[in-house]
Amino acid sequence: MKHRPPLFVLGLSIPLLFAQGCEKSQPDFRPISGGFGVVTKWIGVDSGPGGGLYYKDGNSRITLIWPFIGLSEEPMLFTNNLGFFIGEMPDDQGRMGTGAYFAVEAPGPAVDVSEDILKLWAESRNLDFEKVKGRYVPLQITQTATGIQVHFLGDEKLPATCVVNWQQISNIIEDVKRTGKERVIEKPHVIYLKKDYGAASSPK
């Protein structure tokens, strides 16, 4: 699969609190790459602007990919029909917690690949994934000559950084589509996929 160089998008902040599902038109849709784009809206004086990632198909039908792409200045990366980004993840009460690494193949849905990439890193270091999962959280991404450098925050004595290429991202998406489960966020309503690796083991 041939890919063109990734595109960076910076400076989006504060989660989106509006718009959901598929919509016929969205006047403030800002195209980014390959049908992907951002919708922004002013939420209020205390909150500022909001931003969500969407996909617009050939019939101008717009689908919400992920509504919470704020709170960090991390880039979103795209190549052909694939995207990779950090998205905020709300807890059960709707409060923003730690972020997650998401990959998406047009037209969606988004796939939470945080643990999948951590598993790749563990395997590359000959570590037992069962012993490291739950000890690291997404931190930041940077572009490299060969792909995407993915950083995790966790054990300072064992820093976790993994470089993945777009083919690996595509393979992870396909694997999660086959073996993962649908998850739902209700406000706003959006479906995403995630593979269930089980609960993290307690540290000894």
C-alpha positions in Angstrom: 0.0 0.0 0.0 1.5 3.3 -1.1 1.2 6.3 1.3 1.8 9.9 0.9 3.6 11.8 3.8 1.5 12.4 6.9 -0.2 15.8 7.5 0.0 17.5 10.9 -2.8 19.4 12.5 -2.0 21.4 15.6 -3.7 23.8 18.1 -7.1 22.1 18.7 -8.2 22.4 22.3 -11.1 21.6 24.6 -13.5 18.7 23.9 -16.5 19.0 21.6 -19.8 19.2 23.3 -22.1 19.2 20.3 -22.9 17.4 17.1 -23.3 13.7 16.9 -23.8 10.8 14.5 -24.1 11.5 10.8 -25.4 14.8 9.4 -26.3 15.9 5.9 -24.4 19.2 6.2 -22.0 20.9 8.6 -21.2 24.4 7.5 -18.0 24.8 9.7 -16.4 21.5 8.5 -12.7 22.2 7.9 -11.2 19.6 5.5 -7.8 18.2 6.5 -6.9 15.1 4.4 -8.6 12.3 2.5 -12.1 13.3 3.6 -11.2 13.8 7.2 -11.9 17.2 8.7 -12.6 19.1 11.9 -15.7 20.8 13.1 -15.2 23.5 15.7 -17.7 25.6 17.7 -17.4 28.2 20.5 -18.7 26.6 23.7 -18.5 29.5 26.1 -16.3 32.0 27.8 -15.1 29.4 30.4 -14.6 26.6 27.9 -13.5 28.3 24.7 -13.6 26.4 21.4 -14.4 22.8 20.9 -13.2 20.4 18.2 -14.3 17.0 16.9 -12.9 14.8 14.1 -15.3 14.0 11.3 -15.3 12.2 7.9 -17.1 13.5 4.8 -17.9 11.0 2.1 -18.5 11.5 -1.6 -22.1 12.3 -1.0 -21.2 15.1 1.5 -22.5 12.9 4.4 -20.5 13.8 7.5 -19.8 11.2 10.2 -18.5 11.9 13.7 -15.2 9.9 14.2 -14.2 11.3 17.7 -15.8 14.2 19.5 -12.9 14.9 22.0 -9.7 16.0 20.3 -8.9 18.9 22.7 -6.9 19.4 25.8 -3.6 18.7 24.2 -1.5 20.2 21.4 -0.7 16.8 19.9 -0.8 16.5 16.1 -3.2 14.4 14.1 -1.5 12.4 11.4 -3.1 11.2 8.1 -2.0 9.3 5.1 -4.4 8.2 2.3 -7.5 6.8 4.1 -5.8 6.3 7.5 -5.5 8.6 10.5 -3.8 8.5 13.9 -4.4 10.8 16.8 -4.7 11.2 20.6 -8.2 11.7 21.8 -9.6 12.5 25.2 -11.5 9.7 26.9 -14.4 10.5 29.2 -15.0 8.5 32.3 -18.4 7.1 33.4 -19.5 10.5 34.7 -18.5 12.2 31.4 -15.4 13.8 32.9 -12.2 13.9 30.8 -9.6 11.5 32.0 -6.4 10.2 30.3 -6.2 10.2 26.6 -6.1 7.3 24.2 -4.3 6.5 21.0 -6.8 6.2 18.1 -6.5 5.0 14.6 -9.1 5.3 11.9 -9.7 4.0 8.5 -12.2 6.0 6.4 -15.1 6.2 7.0 -14.6 4.9 10.5 -15.3 4.0 13.3 -12.3 5.1 15.4 -10.3 2.3 17.0 -8.7 2.6 20.4 -5.2 1.1 19.7 -3.5 2.2 22.9 -3.0 -1.3 24.3 -2.3 -2.8 20.9 0.7 -0.5 20.4 1.9 -1.1 24.0 1.7 -4.8 23.3 4.0 -4.3 20.2 6.4 -2.4 22.4 6.4 -5.2 25.0 7.0 -7.8 22.4 9.9 -5.9 20.9 11.5 -5.8 24.4 10.7 -9.5 25.2 8.5 -8.3 28.0 5.4 -10.0 29.4 2.5 -7.8 28.2 0.3 -9.0 31.0 2.8 -7.5 33.5 3.1 -4.1 31.8 -0.5 -3.3 30.7 -2.2 -0.8 32.9 1.2 0.7 34.0 1.4 3.1 31.0 -0.8 5.8 29.5 -0.5 7.6 26.2 1.7 10.6 26.3 2.6 12.0 22.8 3.3 11.2 19.2 5.9 12.4 16.7 6.5 11.8 13.1 9.6 9.9 12.1 11.2 9.0 8.7 9.7 5.5 8.9 6.4 6.1 10.6 5.1 7.4 14.0 6.9 7.4 17.3 4.5 6.7 20.0 5.4 7.6 23.6 3.8 6.3 26.8 4.0 7.7 30.3 4.6 5.1 33.0 7.5 3.3 34.7 10.4 5.8 34.7 12.9 2.9 34.9 11.4 1.3 31.8 10.3 4.1 29.4 8.0 2.9 26.7 8.5 4.3 23.2 7.5 2.5 20.0 7.8 3.3 16.4 5.0 2.0 14.2 4.5 2.4 10.4 1.2 2.9 8.6 1.1 -0.8 7.5 1.2 -1.8 11.2 -1.5 0.7 12.0 -3.7 -0.8 9.2 -3.0 -4.3 10.4 -4.0 -3.4 14.0 -7.3 -1.8 12.7 -8.1 -5.0 10.8 -7.4 -7.2 13.8 -9.5 -5.1 16.1 -12.4 -5.1 13.6 -12.3 -8.9 13.6 -11.6 -9.6 17.3 -12.5 -6.4 19.1 -15.8 -5.1 20.6 -18.0 -2.1 19.9 -17.9 0.6 22.7 -20.3 3.5 22.9 -20.1 7.0 24.3 -23.6 8.5 24.7 -22.9 12.2 24.9 -22.4 12.8 22.0 -23.3 9.4 20.6 -20.3 7.8 19.0 -19.3 4.2 18.5 -15.6 3.1 18.6 -13.8 -0.3 18.6 -11.4 -1.7 21.2 -9.9 -5.1 21.8 -10.4 -6.5 25.3 -7.1 -7.5 26.8 -8.6 -8.0 30.2 -7.9 -6.2 33.5 -4.4 -5.0 34.3 -2.6 -7.2 36.8 -1.9 -5.8 40.3 1.7 -4.6 40.8 3.7 -6.8 43.2 
